[in-house]
């Protein structure tokens, strides 16, 4: 059993790994970060760290043997890395969750196989296959690389006036997936956690606004009907159960409203703590980072109750320069990630604001 005083291994040294390590420390755990980048933000708050490539088998083995359980902060962990770690330590979430979420075609196929609604999709591995997929799915559509896409990278919208050949070139002729365009009202997400014993807990559904393809603001509650929110919980629970998932998972969904009726369609899943769950840090009784630590260690899950109406705003690039003003704002919870250089599109921190809500106590 993982007990306080044991060591949690974290693959990845970015802000998510940093916040997981901070939550682990509050629970009396030691942390060991493994990342290839020097000066990774998570190193500053970890008990130990290893700087080595994800393909460095000898260092991976040493890392796995030095910890009691391994988790990760990003889903693009090489399959060979996951296999090496699994052979020498408990890995949570498991390798299947990684494999499914790393490939958009496998992910869509997996979700659709559970009877959960997704956009029409087709695999694309050549310009000819793109033409066939467009003939079947129609326009507008979105061409996305099957792997390594995030924050709008690796994708291009195809409208009636778009040259398919140019779109194929824009994604670098990489193995891709064509998805039918979804006329959604807004994007929402549910962040949930599951333990190896099958205990499951979800946070309130949140509504997300993006700017330049990067999450800008998350608001909770999402402003949907209780039935729609319950549907989101069922979807997240079904996905977690089918993957035998352990840890925090985020399910991103499209909210579609037709003739006054709401329905949900899954966009993608993230097998990790998630940017849209940052509102829980200060906005819920248990943050998603503490919840993840609890889940991967096999501990009881924490209370997911929301502490009021919550708004989380990402601080992108030089937004973080306003740190002094934010610190002076009553009720604002500022979190900076320790990154030394502000660049356009780089997440430097976030601020959470919690507002009183009738019927809720603090």
C-alpha positions in Angstrom: 0.0 0.0 0.0 1.2 3.5 -0.8 1.5 5.4 2.5 2.6 8.9 3.5 6.4 8.9 3.3 6.4 6.8 0.1 7.5 8.3 -3.2 5.3 9.3 -6.1 7.2 9.3 -9.5 6.0 11.9 -12.0 6.8 11.7 -15.7 7.1 15.3 -17.0 8.3 18.4 -15.4 5.8 21.1 -16.5 3.2 23.0 -14.6 0.9 20.0 -14.2 3.7 17.9 -12.7 4.6 20.8 -10.5 1.0 21.1 -9.1 0.8 17.3 -8.6 4.0 17.4 -6.7 2.8 20.2 -4.5 -0.4 18.3 -3.7 1.6 15.2 -2.9 3.8 17.1 -0.5 0.7 18.3 1.4 -0.3 14.6 1.9 3.1 13.7 3.3 4.5 12.0 0.1 7.9 12.5 -1.5 8.1 13.1 -5.2 10.6 12.2 -7.9 10.2 14.0 -11.3 11.6 12.5 -14.5 11.9 14.9 -17.4 14.4 15.6 -20.2 14.3 19.4 -20.0 16.7 21.2 -17.6 15.2 23.8 -15.3 11.7 22.2 -15.5 9.2 24.1 -13.3 8.3 20.9 -11.4 11.9 20.4 -10.2 11.7 23.3 -7.9 9.0 21.6 -5.7 10.1 17.9 -5.9 12.1 15.8 -3.5 14.3 14.5 -6.3 14.5 14.8 -10.0 16.1 13.0 -13.0 17.1 14.8 -16.2 17.1 12.2 -18.9 15.4 11.3 -22.2 12.1 9.4 -22.2 13.9 6.8 -24.4 16.8 6.3 -21.9 16.0 2.8 -20.7 18.7 2.6 -18.0 17.6 5.8 -16.3 13.9 4.9 -16.6 14.6 1.6 -14.8 16.5 3.4 -12.1 13.6 5.9 -11.7 10.9 3.2 -11.6 12.8 1.3 -8.9 13.3 4.4 -6.8 9.5 5.2 -6.5 6.4 3.4 -5.3 4.0 4.4 -8.1 4.5 6.3 -11.4 2.1 8.8 -12.9 2.5 11.3 -15.7 1.4 14.9 -16.6 1.1 14.5 -20.4 -0.4 11.8 -22.6 2.3 11.7 -25.3 4.5 9.3 -23.3 6.2 7.0 -25.8 4.7 3.4 -25.7 8.2 2.0 -25.1 8.6 4.3 -22.1 5.3 3.1 -20.6 6.2 -0.5 -21.1 9.6 -0.1 -19.4 8.0 1.7 -16.4 5.2 -0.8 -16.1 7.7 -3.7 -15.9 9.3 -2.2 -12.8 6.6 -0.1 -11.1 2.9 0.5 -10.9 1.9 2.9 -13.7 -1.3 4.9 -13.2 -3.2 5.7 -15.4 -2.4 2.5 -17.3 -0.7 2.0 -20.7 -4.1 1.3 -22.4 -5.3 4.8 -21.5 -2.2 6.3 -23.0 -2.5 4.3 -26.2 -6.1 5.2 -26.7 -5.7 8.9 -26.0 -2.5 9.4 -28.0 -4.2 8.5 -31.4 -7.3 10.5 -32.4 -8.6 7.7 -34.6 -8.2 5.1 -31.9 -9.8 7.5 -29.4 -12.8 8.2 -31.5 -13.2 4.5 -32.4 -13.0 3.5 -28.7 -15.6 6.1 -27.6 -18.0 5.3 -30.5 -17.6 1.6 -29.6 -19.1 2.4 -26.1 -22.2 3.9 -27.8 -21.2 7.4 -27.0 -21.8 10.1 -29.6 -18.8 11.6 -31.5 -18.5 13.6 -34.7 -18.5 11.7 -37.9 -14.8 10.7 -38.6 -12.6 8.8 -41.0 -8.8 8.0 -41.0 -6.7 9.8 -43.6 -3.3 8.6 -44.7 -3.1 10.1 -48.2 -4.5 12.9 -50.3 -6.7 10.3 -52.1 -8.1 9.1 -48.7 -8.8 12.7 -47.8 -10.8 13.2 -51.0 -12.8 10.0 -50.2 -13.4 11.1 -46.6 -14.6 14.5 -47.7 -17.0 13.0 -50.1 -18.5 10.9 -47.3 -18.4 13.4 -44.4 -18.8 16.6 -46.3 -17.8 20.2 -45.6 -17.1 22.0 -43.3 -14.8 19.5 -41.6 -11.6 19.5 -39.6 -8.5 17.6 -40.6 -6.4 16.7 -37.6 -3.1 14.8 -37.2 -3.7 11.5 -35.3 -1.0 12.3 -32.9 0.7 15.2 -31.0 -1.9 17.8 -31.6 -2.8 20.3 -28.7 -3.9 23.9 -28.4 -5.0 24.0 -32.0 -1.8 22.6 -33.4 -1.8 19.9 -36.1 -5.3 20.8 -37.5 -6.9 22.7 -40.3 -10.5 23.5 -41.0 -11.7 22.6 -44.5 -14.5 24.8 -45.8 -16.2 24.7 -49.2 -13.5 26.9 -50.6 -10.5 25.0 -49.1 -8.1 23.2 -51.4 -7.8 19.7 -49.9 -4.3 19.3 -51.3 -3.3 22.5 -49.4 -4.9 21.2 -46.2 -3.0 17.9 -46.6 0.3 19.8 -46.9 -0.6 22.0 -43.9 -0.8 18.9 -41.6 2.6 17.8 -43.0 1.1 14.8 -44.8 1.0 13.1 -41.4 -1.4 10.3 -40.6 -4.6 12.1 -39.8 -8.3 11.9 -39.1 -11.1 13.9 -40.8 -13.9 15.0 -38.5 -17.2 16.4 -39.5 -17.8 19.9 -38.2 -20.0 20.1 -35.1 -22.3 23.1 -34.8 -21.9 23.3 -31.0 -23.2 26.0 -28.7 -20.2 25.8 -26.4 -17.5 23.6 -25.2 -17.8 21.9 -21.8 -15.7 19.4 -19.9 -16.0 17.1 -17.0 -13.1 16.3 -14.8 -13.4 13.1 -12.8 -11.4 10.5 -10.9 -11.4 6.8 -10.5 -9.5 4.4 -8.2 -8.3 0.9 -8.9 -11.1 -0.4 -6.6 -13.7 1.4 -8.9 -14.6 4.4 -6.8 -15.6 7.2 -9.0 -16.1 11.0 -8.3 -16.8 13.8 -10.8 -16.5 17.6 -10.5 -19.3 19.9 -11.7 -19.4 20.3 -15.4 -17.6 23.5 -16.6 -17.9 25.7 -19.6 -14.7 26.6 -21.5 -13.8 29.6 -23.8 -10.8 29.5 -26.0 -8.7 32.3 -27.5 -6.4 31.5 -30.4 -7.1 27.8 -29.8 -5.8 28.0 -26.2 -8.1 27.7 -23.2 -8.8 31.2 -21.9 -11.5 31.0 -19.3 -13.3 28.2 -17.5 -16.6 28.9 -15.7 -18.5 26.7 -13.3 -21.4 26.0 -13.2 -21.6 25.4 -16.9 -25.2 26.6 -17.2 -26.7 23.4 -18.5 -29.7 21.4 -17.3 -29.3 18.9 -14.5 -30.1 16.1 -17.0 -27.3 17.2 -19.3 -24.8 17.4 -16.4 -25.8 14.0 -15.3 -25.3 12.7 -18.8 -21.7 14.1 -18.8 -21.0 12.3 -15.5 -22.3 9.0 -17.0 -20.1 9.5 -20.1 -17.0 10.1 -18.0 -17.8 7.1 -15.8 -18.3 4.8 -18.7 -15.0 5.8 -20.3 -13.1 5.4 -17.1 -14.7 2.0 -16.4 -14.0 0.7 -19.9 -10.3 1.8 -19.6 -10.0 0.4 -16.1 -8.7 3.9 -15.4 -6.9 5.0 -12.3 -6.4 8.8 -11.7 -8.0 12.0 -12.9 -9.4 12.1 -16.4 -10.9 14.9 -18.4 -13.6 14.5 -21.0 -14.0 17.4 -23.4 -17.5 17.6 -24.9 -19.5 19.7 -27.3 -22.9 21.0 -26.1 -25.4 21.0 -28.9 -28.8 22.7 -28.6 -31.5 21.9 -31.1 -35.1 23.0 -30.7 -34.4 23.8 -27.0 -33.1 20.3 -26.4 -29.5 19.8 -25.1 -27.3 16.9 -26.1 -23.6 16.2 -25.7 -21.0 14.8 -28.1 -17.5 13.8 -26.9 -14.6 15.7 -28.6 -11.6 14.1 -26.8 -10.3 12.7 -23.6 -7.2 13.6 -21.6 -5.7 10.9 -19.3 -4.4 13.3 -16.8 -5.1 16.4 -14.7 -6.4 19.0 -17.1 -6.3 22.8 -17.7 -10.1 23.0 -17.4 -9.8 21.5 -14.0 -7.6 24.2 -12.6 -10.6 25.9 -11.1 -10.7 23.2 -8.5 -7.5 24.6 -7.0 -9.2 27.1 -4.7 -12.7 26.5 -6.1 -13.5 23.0 -4.8 -13.0 21.2 -1.5 -10.5 18.9 -3.1 -8.3 20.1 -6.0 -7.9 17.9 -9.1 -4.2 17.5 -8.2 -4.9 16.2 -4.7 -7.6 14.0 -6.2 -5.2 12.5 -8.7 -2.6 11.8 -5.9 -5.3 10.1 -3.9 -6.5 8.0 -6.8 -3.1 6.7 -8.0 -2.1 5.9 -4.4 -5.3 4.0 -3.8 -6.6 6.3 -1.1 -10.2 7.5 -0.6 -11.3 10.1 -3.1 -11.8 13.6 -1.7 -15.0 15.8 -1.7 -15.6 17.3 -5.1 -18.1 20.0 -3.8 -17.7 23.4 -5.4 -17.2 26.3 -3.1 -19.3 28.8 -5.0 -19.5 30.2 -8.6 -16.0 29.9 -10.0 -14.1 31.4 -12.9 -10.6 30.4 -13.8 -8.5 32.4 -16.3 -5.3 31.3 -17.8 -2.4 33.7 -17.8 -0.8 33.4 -21.2 2.5 35.0 -22.1 2.8 38.5 -20.6 -0.7 38.2 -18.9 1.3 37.1 -15.9 3.1 40.5 -15.7 0.0 41.7 -13.8 0.8 39.4 -10.9 1.0 42.3 -8.4 -2.4 43.6 -9.4 -3.9 40.1 -9.1 -2.3 39.6 -5.7 -4.0 42.8 -4.5 -7.5 41.6 -5.8 -9.7 40.4 -2.9 -10.7 36.8 -3.4 -8.4 36.0 -6.3 -6.2 32.9 -6.1 -3.1 33.4 -8.1 -0.9 30.4 -9.3 2.3 31.1 -11.1 4.2 28.2 -12.7 7.8 29.3 -12.1 8.6 29.6 -15.8 11.4 32.1 -16.4 10.5 33.3 -20.0 7.1 34.6 -21.1 6.3 33.8 -24.7 3.2 34.2 -26.8 1.0 31.2 -26.3 2.9 30.0 -23.3 0.9 29.2 -20.1 2.6 31.1 -17.3 -0.1 30.7 -14.6 -3.7 31.0 -13.8 -6.0 32.9 -11.5 -9.1 31.5 -9.9 -12.0 33.7 -8.6 -14.7 32.3 -6.3 -17.9 34.2 -6.0 -20.6 33.5 -3.3 -23.5 31.5 -4.4 -26.9 31.2 -2.8 -27.4 27.9 -1.0 -23.7 27.1 -0.7 -21.6 27.3 2.4 -17.8 27.8 2.6 
